[in-house]
Amino acid sequence: MIDNSTDTKRVAPEAPEAPDNDGLSETPLSRSHLAQKHHYPSISNNPNHDSRIQIESQTTSLAVEAAVSIVINGIHYAVLMASPHQLEYLAVGFLFSEGLIQHSHELLDWEVTHLADLASYQKFAQGSNDEGFDSASVEQSLQQFQDYDIYVVELVLSQRCHQRIQAQKRQLAGRTGCGMCGITGLTQALPDLSAYSQGYLKHEHNQQNNIDNSQTIAPSLDYLLALRQQVDAAQHTHQLTGAVHAAATIHNQQLYLFEDVGRHNALDKLIGWQLRQKIDVSCVLMTSRLSIELVQKSIRSQIPWLIGMSAPTSTAVRVAERYGLGLAGFLRDNRVTYYTKQDNI
């Protein structure tokens, strides 16, 4: 059972040694915007109540959705639409989910740059080997991009990783709601995850430790309800904007929560944090539906249980069953639905 006094940790990435990191912690996750609210007044028992539409001007908070360019060893690999926070974890988790890195130590260095003005964009364009950048059209491009928040995450990976990138390179223009946009091959979109399956891992673990049987214990309803209560209280950006998802887990009686405008990005941030901290987690709660890319990421990260506040898709359940991932959804005020059978259910 989770202790209700458990602390919440909104994880921030460790500061890199790279010099251009000033102000990263001040990255805005929301911005104010003037809007008009149109509504009917509450209907009362008074038959003469005013039924005219009411108009109110109000200041709202909007979640920032940034274009995050992932550059690996000088190669422009992907562009993700994401919340511009915890970008190191996002990049590491994304590359792990892509199969480009297997261990945290394969990341040798990293730097985050915010392209906020013409000077920063020119500097990036001049040092870029991207054929899409033409020095003659930098100013024109900046005008085109003025409505966007643009961040560049430059990663230096080991030589072995570089070889994987050359073999698997793809151009990815990632949409906020999709974790597979840009994938052109079915084998990339629907990979064989047998080496990451719970059954395979149990067998390997049991052989190494002379164990005859091992169980994947399902989290109890009380545990999950307490976890959801803590996540609801800790999701500050969502409370402010109503436009972000979260991935959360408990480690050492402490809640770790990662928010993003994309549900798959939120899970990648958690996976990146997990890799950087070199820890295992037993259960991850998503504030969204459970779609196939979330299941694939969880299997690859060897997460035993993935829980959603909404429903899973049929494909997500079938793949979870095949590879031994525990899956549950519809975590609400007093209930949860388990979709994969475990020994203690």
C-alpha positions as CSV (number, residue, x, y, z in Angstrom):
1,M,0.0,0.0,0.0
2,I,1.3,3.4,-0.8
3,D,1.8,5.8,2.1
4,N,-0.3,8.8,1.5
5,S,2.5,11.0,2.8
6,T,4.7,10.0,0.0
7,D,6.7,12.9,-1.5
8,T,6.3,13.9,-5.1
9,K,9.4,14.4,-7.2
10,R,9.1,16.4,-10.4
11,V,12.3,15.2,-11.8
12,A,14.7,17.7,-13.5
13,P,17.6,16.5,-15.5
14,E,21.1,16.8,-14.2
15,A,22.9,19.9,-15.4
16,P,25.4,19.0,-18.2
17,E,28.9,20.3,-18.4
18,A,28.1,22.0,-21.7
19,P,28.3,25.8,-21.3
20,D,25.0,26.9,-23.0
21,N,22.5,25.6,-20.4
22,D,21.7,28.9,-18.7
23,G,18.0,29.5,-18.3
24,L,17.0,25.9,-19.2
25,S,15.2,25.5,-15.8
26,E,13.2,28.6,-16.6
27,T,11.7,27.1,-19.8
28,P,8.0,28.0,-19.8
29,L,5.6,25.0,-19.8
30,S,2.5,27.3,-20.2
31,R,1.7,30.7,-21.5
32,S,-1.2,33.1,-20.8
33,H,-3.7,33.9,-23.5
34,L,-6.7,36.2,-23.6
35,A,-9.8,34.3,-24.6
36,Q,-13.6,34.7,-24.6
37,K,-15.9,32.3,-22.7
38,H,-19.4,31.9,-24.1
39,H,-21.9,30.1,-21.9
40,Y,-25.5,30.0,-20.7
41,P,-26.2,31.0,-17.1
42,S,-27.2,28.3,-14.7
43,I,-30.9,27.5,-15.1
44,S,-32.8,28.1,-11.9
45,N,-36.4,27.4,-10.8
46,N,-37.2,31.0,-11.7
47,P,-39.3,30.8,-15.0
48,N,-38.1,34.3,-15.8
49,H,-34.4,33.5,-15.6
50,D,-32.1,35.1,-18.2
51,S,-31.4,32.6,-21.0
52,R,-29.2,34.8,-23.1
53,I,-25.6,33.7,-23.8
54,Q,-23.1,35.2,-21.4
55,I,-19.7,36.4,-22.7
56,E,-16.7,36.7,-20.4
57,S,-13.2,37.8,-21.3
58,Q,-10.7,35.7,-19.4
59,T,-7.0,34.9,-19.3
60,T,-6.3,31.2,-19.8
61,S,-3.1,29.1,-19.6
62,L,-2.1,27.2,-22.6
63,A,0.4,24.3,-22.6
64,V,3.6,25.0,-24.6
65,E,4.1,22.6,-27.5
66,A,7.6,22.8,-28.8
67,A,9.4,21.4,-31.8
68,V,12.3,19.4,-30.4
69,S,15.0,18.4,-32.9
70,I,17.1,15.4,-31.9
71,V,20.6,15.5,-33.4
72,I,22.8,12.5,-32.8
73,N,26.5,12.7,-33.6
74,G,25.7,15.5,-36.0
75,I,22.9,13.5,-37.7
76,H,19.4,15.1,-37.7
77,Y,17.4,12.1,-36.6
78,A,14.0,13.2,-35.5
79,V,11.7,16.1,-34.7
80,L,9.3,15.6,-31.8
81,M,6.5,17.8,-30.7
82,A,6.8,17.9,-26.9
83,S,6.7,20.0,-23.7
84,P,10.1,21.7,-23.5
85,H,11.1,20.2,-20.1
86,Q,13.2,17.3,-19.1
87,L,14.5,17.1,-22.6
88,E,17.6,15.0,-21.8
89,Y,15.3,12.3,-20.4
90,L,13.0,12.7,-23.4
91,A,15.9,12.2,-25.8
92,V,17.4,9.2,-23.9
93,G,14.0,7.5,-23.5
94,F,13.1,8.1,-27.1
95,L,16.5,6.7,-28.4
96,F,16.1,3.6,-26.1
97,S,12.6,3.0,-27.4
98,E,14.0,3.3,-30.9
99,G,16.6,0.6,-30.1
100,L,19.5,3.0,-30.7
101,I,20.9,2.9,-27.2
102,Q,20.8,0.0,-24.7
103,H,22.5,1.6,-21.7
104,S,22.7,5.1,-20.1
105,H,26.5,5.1,-20.4
106,E,26.3,5.1,-24.2
107,L,25.3,8.8,-23.9
108,L,28.7,10.6,-23.8
109,D,27.5,14.2,-23.8
110,W,24.5,16.3,-24.5
111,E,23.5,20.0,-25.0
112,V,20.1,21.7,-25.3
113,T,19.8,24.9,-27.3
114,H,16.7,27.1,-27.5
115,L,16.4,28.7,-31.0
116,A,14.7,31.8,-29.6
117,D,16.0,34.5,-32.0
118,L,17.7,35.1,-35.4
119,A,21.2,34.9,-33.9
120,S,20.7,31.5,-32.3
121,Y,19.0,30.1,-35.4
122,Q,21.8,31.4,-37.7
123,K,24.4,29.8,-35.4
124,F,22.6,26.5,-35.5
125,A,22.1,26.7,-39.3
126,Q,25.7,27.5,-40.0
127,G,26.9,24.6,-37.9
128,S,24.4,22.2,-39.3
129,N,24.9,19.6,-42.0
130,D,21.2,19.4,-42.6
131,E,20.6,19.9,-46.4
132,G,17.3,21.7,-45.5
133,F,19.2,24.7,-44.1
134,D,20.3,27.3,-46.7
135,S,22.2,30.3,-45.3
136,A,20.5,32.5,-47.9
137,S,17.1,31.7,-46.5
138,V,17.8,31.6,-42.8
139,E,15.9,34.9,-42.2
140,Q,13.0,33.7,-44.3
141,S,12.9,30.4,-42.4
142,L,12.9,32.2,-39.1
143,Q,9.8,34.1,-40.2
144,Q,8.2,30.8,-41.0
145,F,9.1,29.4,-37.6
146,Q,8.1,32.4,-35.5
147,D,5.0,30.7,-34.3
148,Y,6.9,27.8,-33.0
149,D,9.1,27.1,-29.9
150,I,12.2,25.3,-31.3
151,Y,14.7,23.4,-29.2
152,V,17.7,21.4,-30.4
153,V,19.0,18.5,-28.3
154,E,22.4,17.5,-29.5
155,L,23.6,14.1,-28.3
156,V,27.0,12.5,-28.5
157,L,26.7,8.7,-28.5
158,S,29.3,5.9,-28.5
159,Q,30.6,4.6,-31.8
160,R,28.5,1.4,-31.5
161,C,25.4,3.5,-31.2
162,H,26.5,5.6,-34.2
163,Q,26.6,2.4,-36.3
164,R,23.1,1.5,-35.2
165,I,22.0,5.0,-36.3
166,Q,23.5,4.6,-39.7
167,A,21.7,1.3,-40.1
168,Q,18.4,2.5,-38.9
169,K,18.3,6.2,-39.8
170,R,14.9,7.6,-40.6
171,Q,13.4,11.0,-40.9
172,L,10.7,11.5,-38.3
173,A,8.3,14.4,-38.2
174,G,6.6,13.4,-35.0
175,R,3.1,14.6,-34.2
176,T,2.1,15.2,-30.6
177,G,-0.5,12.4,-30.4
178,C,1.4,9.7,-32.3
179,G,4.5,7.7,-31.3
180,M,5.0,6.1,-34.7
181,C,4.7,8.9,-37.3
182,G,7.4,8.7,-39.9
183,I,8.1,5.0,-39.6
184,T,8.1,3.6,-43.1
185,G,8.7,-0.1,-42.5
186,L,6.4,-2.6,-40.8
187,T,9.3,-4.3,-39.1
188,Q,10.1,-0.9,-37.4
189,A,6.5,-0.3,-36.4
190,L,5.8,-3.8,-35.3
191,P,9.2,-5.1,-33.9
192,D,9.9,-8.5,-32.4
193,L,10.3,-7.9,-28.7
194,S,10.9,-11.5,-27.6
195,A,14.2,-10.7,-26.0
196,Y,12.4,-8.2,-23.7
197,S,9.4,-10.4,-22.9
198,Q,8.7,-11.1,-19.2
199,G,8.6,-14.8,-19.9
200,Y,12.1,-14.7,-21.5
201,L,13.5,-12.5,-18.7
202,K,12.0,-14.8,-16.0
203,H,13.6,-17.8,-17.6
204,E,17.0,-16.1,-17.8
205,H,16.7,-14.9,-14.2
206,N,15.6,-18.3,-12.9
207,Q,18.4,-20.1,-14.6
208,Q,21.0,-17.7,-13.2
209,N,19.6,-18.0,-9.7
210,N,18.4,-21.6,-9.7
211,I,14.7,-20.6,-9.2
212,D,12.0,-22.9,-10.3
213,N,9.1,-20.4,-10.4
214,S,8.6,-16.6,-10.5
215,Q,5.5,-14.5,-10.5
216,T,4.6,-11.1,-11.8
217,I,2.5,-9.8,-9.0
218,A,-0.4,-7.5,-10.0
219,P,-0.7,-4.2,-8.1
220,S,-3.8,-4.2,-5.9
221,L,-6.8,-1.9,-6.4
222,D,-5.9,-0.1,-3.1
223,Y,-2.4,0.5,-4.3
224,L,-3.5,1.8,-7.7
225,L,-6.2,4.1,-6.2
226,A,-3.7,5.6,-3.8
227,L,-1.3,6.1,-6.7
228,R,-3.9,7.8,-8.9
229,Q,-4.8,10.1,-6.0
230,Q,-1.2,11.2,-5.7
231,V,-0.9,11.7,-9.4
232,D,-4.0,13.8,-9.6
233,A,-2.7,16.1,-6.9
234,A,0.8,16.4,-8.4
235,Q,-0.2,17.1,-12.1
236,H,0.3,20.8,-11.8
237,T,0.7,21.6,-15.5
238,H,-2.4,19.7,-16.4
239,Q,-4.4,21.4,-13.6
240,L,-3.3,24.7,-15.1
241,T,-3.8,24.0,-18.8
242,G,-5.9,20.8,-19.1
243,A,-3.7,19.8,-22.0
244,V,-0.9,17.5,-20.9
245,H,-0.5,13.8,-20.0
246,A,1.7,12.3,-17.3
247,A,3.6,9.1,-16.7
248,A,4.3,8.3,-13.0
249,T,5.8,5.7,-10.8
250,I,6.7,5.0,-7.2
251,H,10.4,4.5,-6.2
252,N,11.6,4.3,-2.6
253,Q,8.1,5.5,-1.4
254,Q,8.4,8.6,-3.6
255,L,6.3,9.6,-6.5
256,Y,8.1,10.5,-9.7
257,L,6.0,12.2,-12.3
258,F,6.7,13.3,-15.9
259,E,4.3,15.6,-17.8
260,D,4.2,16.2,-21.6
261,V,1.7,17.3,-24.2
262,G,2.3,13.8,-25.8
263,R,1.5,10.7,-23.8
264,H,4.4,8.8,-25.5
265,N,6.7,11.6,-24.7
266,A,5.8,11.5,-21.0
267,L,6.6,7.8,-21.0
268,D,9.9,8.3,-22.8
269,K,10.9,10.9,-20.2
270,L,10.2,8.4,-17.4
271,I,12.2,5.7,-19.3
272,G,15.0,8.2,-19.8
273,W,15.0,9.0,-16.1
274,Q,15.0,5.3,-15.3
275,L,18.0,4.7,-17.5
276,R,20.0,7.6,-16.2
277,Q,19.3,6.6,-12.6
278,K,19.9,2.9,-13.3
279,I,16.9,1.7,-11.4
280,D,14.0,-0.7,-12.0
281,V,10.3,0.2,-11.5
282,S,7.5,-2.2,-11.0
283,C,4.5,-0.2,-12.2
284,V,3.9,2.9,-14.4
285,L,0.6,4.8,-14.4
286,M,-0.4,6.7,-17.6
287,T,-3.1,9.4,-17.5
288,S,-4.1,8.4,-21.0
289,R,-5.5,5.5,-23.0
290,L,-3.0,2.7,-23.5
291,S,-2.1,2.4,-27.2
292,I,0.3,0.1,-28.9
293,E,3.4,2.4,-28.8
294,L,3.1,2.7,-25.0
295,V,3.0,-1.0,-24.7
296,Q,6.0,-1.5,-26.9
297,K,8.0,1.1,-25.0
298,S,7.1,-0.6,-21.7
299,I,8.0,-4.1,-22.9
300,R,11.3,-2.8,-24.2
301,S,12.0,-1.1,-20.9
302,Q,11.1,-4.2,-18.9
303,I,8.3,-2.5,-17.0
304,P,6.2,-5.2,-15.4
305,W,2.9,-3.3,-15.2
306,L,1.4,-0.5,-17.3
307,I,-1.7,1.1,-15.9
308,G,-4.0,3.6,-17.7
309,M,-6.7,5.9,-16.6
310,S,-8.5,5.2,-19.8
311,A,-8.9,2.1,-21.9
312,P,-6.3,0.1,-23.8
313,T,-6.7,-0.8,-27.5
314,S,-7.2,-4.3,-28.7
315,T,-3.8,-4.4,-30.2
316,A,-2.2,-3.1,-27.0
317,V,-3.8,-6.0,-25.0
318,R,-2.8,-8.7,-27.5
319,V,0.8,-7.5,-27.7
320,A,0.9,-7.2,-23.9
321,E,-0.3,-10.7,-23.5
322,R,2.2,-12.1,-26.0
323,Y,5.2,-10.5,-24.2
324,G,4.0,-10.8,-20.6
325,L,3.3,-7.2,-19.8
326,G,0.8,-6.6,-17.1
327,L,-1.9,-4.3,-18.4
328,A,-4.8,-2.5,-16.6
329,G,-7.0,0.4,-17.4
330,F,-10.1,2.5,-16.5
331,L,-8.5,3.4,-13.1
332,R,-11.2,5.5,-11.7
333,D,-12.6,6.5,-8.3
334,N,-13.3,3.0,-7.0
335,R,-12.3,0.5,-9.7
336,V,-9.7,-0.8,-12.2
337,T,-9.9,-3.3,-15.0
338,Y,-7.2,-5.9,-15.5
339,Y,-6.7,-7.0,-19.1
340,T,-3.9,-9.5,-18.7
341,K,-4.1,-12.5,-16.4
342,Q,-1.5,-12.8,-13.6
343,D,-0.9,-15.4,-10.9
344,N,-2.5,-13.4,-8.1
345,I,-5.6,-12.3,-10.0
